[in-house]
Structures are given as structure tokens and as C-alpha cells.
């Protein structure tokens, strides 16, 4: 039965170091290639493959437990080199309800590094689209994903689970949006291209900012990030041109790793400040000297300011988790009820076929004895009788689904109507 066929394999940040996770990270082309290989090798017809920087997870429909074989498949199709035993990092979900519930929770951000991660539902939607692109999203996956999207919509509308910024990079982006009054034409300089700097660049793009320039001590790293984010070559500023161009920018975000401040009063005091400037320090130790705020037209924000913002948001999100789980519980119940009803649909169809066969055979015996008008009346009466006769078994089957004992009733109905030996009328 299909409700017992949904399974999952997971590799996530919860128990896997980044050196292992990055080996199993795939872009859109890689995801689709893997899905097609899985279809060919294991005859999978329905699957969702989620691949992000924090997780690589395959959810699939199969009567057979393929988890161990799929893990071996991933390892064989990945250059693990001398990483040792990577199998230990994979988590297997063999039970359907557990797999479905886990996908619900992953999709809405309950298992993200940043609780309630806004990007997660978008990444799941991408995975769904890529699955559909290679014809691996059937009726079960379509219904499952739309149920998840419906649950996510309710969470957004009815809880505080997505309120505010719960990561430093997102908090920095929100701060920029606030101080610039959402003016997307302002010029932003990002100094430092580590993980947090790259995340800020991504968030700024998502917020609609396009005048972003990247500067890094190693220009090759800046060019690599610019290429990844599809920036133009003009968006990279060599470090030796930083001080001669800094007056051009409205916001300067510093995410460099230094032992002492990189932006100092001494370096900035002779620069002509033509418009108000905002310096945002994302470094620890601090890379922007607080004293530069003594210069006219400069404001400085640091990690302490952003941490207050994220802590408040995180508290609201954590407080909303019980509400989130209740919404997921309700929608999961609706989905499992639908799945169970799909299991009884063939039985209902066969009963209808049996009754329709009896009806048409009986009418055919009296065709010659009835006028055209009488035959129409008999057709209407007998069809109504069949509809009323089928109504009770259908109601009872659906009720049995909710109780979880539909199998017993299906068996009784099979024997009562001799369904296995009856020909269906389509």
C-alpha cells in the first residue's frame, strides 16, 4: 500500500561536517542527473531530491526498502577520496509516516541551522520543480508537496515562526534595507568574501539590490563569488583601489577576518564624505574601529547590534514552534487520510462495476418488452438504485480509513461481491 512505501535518506549539518556535506552537494543539473540515474537503476517513479549547503536528502516511493542501496549509489557516484567511512553520516527513514513527517518539518524550517529559515521552502519548491521536469513527480508527490505548501502558508499567516531575522547575515540585510529606506539604487560595498559575506550578498540580491560591489584581499576569491552570484566583472573592486573608491558607496559591510580594525579613523579622516555612510561590522574581532563614528556623516553598526535583533527574532520563532507543530499535525492528518482513501478507490470502483454489470444485464433481458420511453424510465430508476446501494459501502470504507482498519472491510467486500473474479466495466 502506498502509505507504506514512502522512504527517505538524509545527510545533514546536524551530524555531518561540511567537508563531507560539500561532496554530496549538487546544482540543478546534478540533481536532475541523479534522479534520472536512480530511475534507471532502481526503477523509481516518484522522488524528491533536496540538495543545499546544509543537507542532501532523497525522498522516494518504493515498495522495497532501497535506503542502503541508495546510500551506496551516492557514495559510488561521488568522489569521497580519503574521507573514510562516510556511511556513518547518512540517516535512514524506513517508515512512511516518519518520512512524510520529517519532510514536512524540513520544508518549513524546523530542522534548519537558522530555525524557520525563510529560504528552505523555496529550496523545496525548486526540488519539486526539478523532479517534475524529469517526470518523477506523480500523483502522490504532487499531493504531498501541495499539502506542504498549504501548511507553510498557514504557518506564515497564523504564527510568528517567520518573523524577523534569525541569522546575522539576514539581520544585516534587513538593517541595510531599513537604513536605506528600501532604496534599491543605493551603492553597497561588501568587503570580505567568506561564508557570511557571501550570504549577505545573496540576501541583498533577494531583497532586490543590484548595485553591489565585492572587495577581497585575494581578488580571485572575489571573482569566484561574483561569478557564482552572476555579477558582472565590474562588480569586483581590487583591494588596492578600496580607499580611492570608498566615497562612492552608501553602505560598507565588512566581513573580514583581522586581528585589529581594518577601517580606522586614520584611513578615513581625509576622505571627502559627500553623503551619509553606514558601516556594518560583521567581524569578530571587530574590523571597523568605533572611533570612525566621530567623523561627520558616518554611522557604525556591529555584531552586538545585530545579535540583539536576531535574539529577539529567535525567541519569537522558538515560542511559535508548538503552533507550527500543531498546524503540521493537522495537515499531515489530512494528507494521510487522502492517501488511505486512494487505497480504497479501486475497491469502490470494482463494486460499482459489479452493480453496473448486474443492472445492464437485467435491463437487457427486458429491452424488447419495453417501449423507448419505458426504457428511459427504467434506466433512470436502476441507476438511482445503484447509486444508493453503493453509498453505504463507500461511507463505511472512508470511515474505516480514518479508523485505520480499511483492510478488513476491503477483504469482506471482496468476498461479498466476489470482486477478484468480476470483470470491470470502465
C-alpha positions in Angstrom: 0.0 0.0 0.0 1.3 3.4 -1.0 1.2 4.9 2.6 3.8 2.3 3.5 6.0 3.0 0.5 7.5 6.5 1.2 11.0 6.5 2.5 14.0 8.8 2.8 17.8 9.1 3.1 19.3 12.1 4.8 22.7 13.7 5.1 22.6 17.0 7.0 24.5 19.5 9.1 23.1 18.0 12.3 25.7 15.2 12.3 27.8 15.7 9.2 30.9 18.0 8.9 31.0 20.5 6.0 33.9 18.6 4.4 31.6 15.7 3.8 28.5 17.7 3.0 30.1 19.6 0.2 31.0 16.3 -1.5 27.3 15.5 -1.8 26.1 18.9 -2.9 24.5 19.2 -6.3 23.2 22.0 -8.5 20.1 21.8 -10.6 21.8 19.8 -13.4 23.4 17.4 -10.9 20.0 16.9 -9.1 18.3 16.0 -12.3 21.1 13.7 -13.4 21.0 11.8 -10.1 17.2 11.5 -10.3 17.4 10.0 -13.8 20.2 7.6 -12.8 18.1 6.5 -9.8 15.1 6.0 -12.1 17.1 3.8 -14.4 19.0 1.8 -11.8 16.2 1.3 -9.2 13.1 1.9 -11.4 12.0 4.8 -9.1 8.9 6.5 -10.5 8.4 9.2 -7.8 11.2 11.0 -5.9 12.2 14.4 -4.5 15.9 15.2 -4.2 16.8 18.2 -2.0 20.4 19.4 -2.2 21.5 22.6 -0.3 24.7 23.6 1.6 23.2 22.1 4.8 21.5 18.9 3.5 21.3 16.3 0.8 18.1 14.3 1.1 16.3 11.9 -1.2 12.6 11.1 -0.6 11.1 8.4 -2.8 8.2 6.0 -3.3 9.0 2.3 -3.4 7.6 -1.0 -2.2 11.1 -2.1 -1.4 13.4 -0.6 1.2 16.2 0.8 -1.0 17.9 3.0 1.6 21.1 1.0 1.9 21.4 0.6 -1.9 20.8 4.3 -2.4 23.5 5.3 0.1 25.9 3.0 -1.8 24.8 4.6 -5.0 25.6 8.1 -3.7 29.0 7.1 -2.5 29.8 5.4 -5.8 28.8 8.5 -7.7 30.7 10.9 -5.5 34.5 11.3 -5.2 34.8 10.7 -1.5 38.6 10.3 -1.8 40.3 9.6 1.5 37.4 10.8 3.6 37.0 7.4 5.2 33.7 5.8 6.2 31.0 8.3 5.1 28.1 5.9 5.5 28.0 6.7 9.2 26.7 10.2 8.4 23.6 9.1 6.5 20.3 8.8 8.3 17.7 6.3 7.0 13.9 6.7 7.3 12.3 3.4 6.6 8.8 4.1 7.9 6.4 6.1 5.6 4.8 8.3 8.3 8.1 9.2 9.8 9.5 10.1 6.3 6.5 12.2 5.4 6.5 14.0 8.8 10.3 14.7 8.5 9.8 16.2 5.0 7.0 18.4 6.4 9.4 19.7 9.2 12.4 20.1 6.9 10.3 22.1 4.4 9.0 24.7 6.9 12.4 25.2 8.6 12.1 23.2 11.8 15.4 21.4 11.1 17.4 24.3 9.6 20.5 25.8 11.1 18.5 29.0 11.5 15.1 27.9 12.9 12.4 29.0 10.5 14.8 29.6 7.6 13.0 31.6 5.0 15.0 30.1 2.2 14.1 26.5 2.9 10.6 26.4 1.5 12.0 28.0 -1.7 14.7 25.3 -2.0 12.0 22.6 -1.5 9.9 24.2 -4.3 13.0 24.1 -6.6 13.5 20.4 -5.8 9.8 19.7 -6.6 10.1 21.6 -9.9 13.2 19.7 -10.8 11.5 16.4 -10.0 8.6 17.4 -12.2 11.0 18.4 -15.0 12.3 14.8 -15.2 8.8 13.2 -14.8 9.4 11.9 -11.3 6.6 13.7 -9.6 3.4 11.6 -9.8 0.1 11.9 -8.0 1.5 11.1 -4.6 4.3 13.6 -4.8 2.1 16.3 -6.3 -0.4 16.0 -3.5 2.3 15.7 -0.8 4.1 18.9 -2.0 1.0 21.0 -2.3 -0.1 19.9 1.2 3.3 21.1 2.5 3.0 24.4 0.7 -0.5 24.8 2.2 0.9 24.1 5.7 3.7 26.6 5.1 1.2 29.3 4.1 -0.9 28.7 7.3 2.3 28.9 9.4 3.2 32.3 7.8 -0.3 33.6 8.2 -1.1 32.3 11.7 2.2 32.2 13.7 5.4 34.3 14.4 7.6 31.5 13.2 9.0 33.5 10.3 9.1 36.9 12.0 12.3 38.9 11.9 15.9 38.0 11.1 17.3 34.9 12.9 20.8 34.9 11.3 23.5 37.6 11.3 23.7 37.8 7.6 19.9 38.2 7.2 19.8 40.7 10.1 22.5 42.7 8.3 20.4 42.7 5.1 17.3 43.8 7.0 19.3 46.6 8.7 20.5 47.8 5.3 17.0 47.8 3.9 15.8 49.8 6.9 18.5 52.4 6.9 18.3 52.9 3.1 14.5 53.1 3.3 14.5 50.2 0.8 16.1 52.5 -1.9 17.4 49.8 -4.3 19.5 52.3 -6.2 22.0 52.8 -3.4 25.6 51.6 -3.7 26.7 48.8 -1.4 30.3 47.7 -0.9 30.9 44.2 0.6 34.5 43.7 1.9 35.3 40.0 2.6 34.0 37.0 0.7 33.8 34.3 3.4 30.6 32.4 4.1 28.9 35.2 6.0 29.9 37.8 3.4 28.6 35.6 0.5 25.3 35.1 2.5 24.9 38.9 2.8 25.4 39.3 -1.0 22.8 36.6 -1.7 20.3 38.1 0.7 20.8 41.6 -0.8 20.1 40.1 -4.3 16.9 38.5 -2.9 15.9 41.9 -1.4 16.2 43.5 -4.9 19.6 45.3 -4.5 21.7 45.2 -7.6 24.4 47.9 -7.1 26.6 45.6 -5.1 30.4 45.6 -5.3 32.7 42.9 -3.8 36.2 43.5 -2.5 38.6 41.0 -1.0 42.3 40.8 -0.3 42.5 37.9 -2.7 40.9 39.1 -5.9 40.4 35.6 -7.2 38.1 34.8 -4.3 36.1 37.9 -5.0 35.8 37.0 -8.7 34.7 33.5 -7.8 31.9 34.7 -5.6 30.9 37.3 -8.2 30.8 34.5 -10.8 28.7 32.3 -8.6 26.2 35.1 -8.0 26.2 36.1 -11.7 27.6 39.6 -11.0 29.4 41.4 -13.8 33.2 41.7 -13.8 32.7 45.4 -12.9 31.3 44.4 -9.6 34.7 43.3 -8.2 36.9 46.0 -6.7 40.6 45.3 -6.3 41.8 45.9 -2.7 44.4 48.4 -3.7 41.6 50.7 -5.1 39.4 50.4 -2.0 40.4 53.7 -0.3 40.2 55.8 -3.6 36.7 54.5 -4.3 35.1 54.2 -0.8 33.5 57.7 -1.0 31.3 56.3 -3.8 29.4 53.8 -1.6 26.4 54.4 0.7 26.8 51.3 2.8 30.1 49.4 3.6 29.7 45.9 5.0 32.9 44.5 6.5 33.2 40.7 6.9 37.0 40.4 7.0 39.0 38.3 9.5 41.6 40.6 11.1 43.3 40.9 14.5 42.8 44.7 14.6 40.5 47.1 12.9 40.8 47.4 9.1 38.7 50.5 8.8 40.2 53.2 11.1 39.9 56.9 11.7 43.3 57.4 10.3 42.4 55.8 7.0 39.1 57.6 6.6 39.7 61.1 8.0 40.9 62.6 4.7 38.2 61.1 2.5 35.5 63.5 1.4 32.2 62.3 2.7 29.7 63.5 0.1 26.7 61.6 1.5 25.8 59.8 4.7 27.6 56.5 5.0 26.7 53.4 7.1 29.4 51.0 8.1 28.3 47.5 9.2 30.8 45.3 11.0 30.2 41.6 10.8 33.7 40.6 12.0 34.9 39.2 15.3 37.3 40.7 16.4 35.9 43.9 15.1 37.2 45.1 11.8 35.7 48.6 12.0 37.0 51.0 14.6 34.1 52.5 16.6 36.0 55.9 16.6 35.2 56.4 12.9 31.7 57.3 14.0 33.3 60.6 15.2 33.5 61.6 11.6 30.6 63.6 10.3 28.1 61.7 8.3 29.1 58.2 9.4 27.1 55.6 11.5 28.6 52.3 12.6 26.7 49.1 13.5 28.4 46.0 14.9 27.6 42.4 15.8 26.2 43.4 19.1 23.5 45.5 17.4 22.7 42.6 15.1 22.8 39.9 17.8 20.0 41.8 19.7 18.0 41.8 16.5 18.5 38.1 15.9 17.9 37.1 19.5 14.5 38.8 19.6 13.5 37.1 16.4 14.7 33.7 17.5 12.8 34.0 20.8 9.6 34.7 18.8 10.3 31.8 16.5 11.0 29.3 19.2 7.9 30.4 21.1 5.9 29.7 17.9 7.1 26.1 17.5 4.2 24.5 19.3 1.8 26.3 17.0 3.8 25.2 14.0 3.8 21.6 15.1 0.0 21.7 15.6 -0.5 23.0 12.0 1.8 20.3 10.7 -0.1 17.7 12.7 -3.4 18.8 11.2 -2.2 18.9 7.6 -0.4 15.6 8.0 -3.6 14.0 9.2 -5.4 15.4 6.1 -2.8 14.1 3.8 -2.7 10.6 5.3 -6.5 10.5 5.1 -6.3 11.3 1.4 -3.6 8.6 0.9 -5.7 6.0 2.7 -8.8 6.9 0.6 -6.8 6.3 -2.6 -6.2 2.8 -1.4 -9.9 2.0 -1.2 -10.7 3.7 -4.5 -10.1 0.5 -6.6 -12.4 -1.4 -4.3 -15.1 1.2 -4.7 -14.6 1.2 -8.5 -14.9 -2.6 -8.6 -18.1 -2.6 -6.5 -19.6 0.0 -8.9 -18.6 -2.2 -11.8 -20.3 -5.3 -10.3 -23.5 -3.4 -9.7 -23.4 -1.8 -13.1 -22.9 -5.2 -14.7 -25.9 -6.6 -12.9 -28.0 -3.6 -13.8 -27.2 -3.6 -17.5 -27.6 -7.4 -17.8 -31.0 -7.3 -16.2 -32.2 -4.4 -18.3 -31.0 -6.2 -21.5 -33.3 -9.1 -20.7 -36.4 -6.9 -20.9 -35.3 -4.5 -23.7 -37.7 -5.9 -26.3 -40.6 -5.8 -23.9 -40.2 -2.1 -23.1 -41.1 1.0 -25.2 -38.4 3.7 -25.7 -39.9 5.9 -23.0 -40.3 3.0 -20.6 -36.7 2.0 -21.1 -35.6 5.6 -20.3 -37.6 5.4 -17.0 -36.1 2.0 -16.1 -32.6 3.3 -16.9 -33.1 6.3 -14.6 -34.6 4.2 -11.7 -32.0 1.5 -11.8 -29.1 4.0 -12.0 -30.5 5.8 -8.9 -30.8 2.4 -7.1 -27.1 1.6 -7.9 -26.1 5.0 -6.6 -28.0 4.4 -3.3 -26.7 0.9 -3.0 -23.0 1.9 -3.4 -23.4 4.9 -1.0 -23.2 2.9 2.3 -20.1 0.8 1.4 -18.3 4.0 0.3 -19.2 5.8 3.5 -18.1 2.8 5.6 -14.9 2.4 3.6 -13.9 6.0 4.2 -14.8 5.8 7.9 -12.7 2.6 8.1 -9.8 4.6 6.5 -9.9 7.1 9.3 -10.0 4.3 11.9 -7.1 2.6 10.2 -8.9 -0.7 9.6 -9.9 -0.4 6.0 -8.0 -3.6 5.1 -10.5 -5.8 7.0 -13.5 -4.2 5.3 -11.9 -4.4 1.9 -11.4 -8.1 2.4 -15.1 -8.6 3.5 -16.3 -6.6 0.5 -14.1 -8.6 -1.9 -15.7 -11.8 -0.6 -19.2 -10.4 -0.5 -19.1 -9.2 -4.1 -16.6 -11.7 -5.4 -14.6 -8.8 -6.7 -11.5 -10.7 -7.7 -13.4 -12.7 -10.3 -15.6 -9.9 -11.6 -14.9 -8.1 -14.9 -14.9 -4.3 -14.5 -16.9 -2.0 -16.7 -14.9 1.1 -17.5 
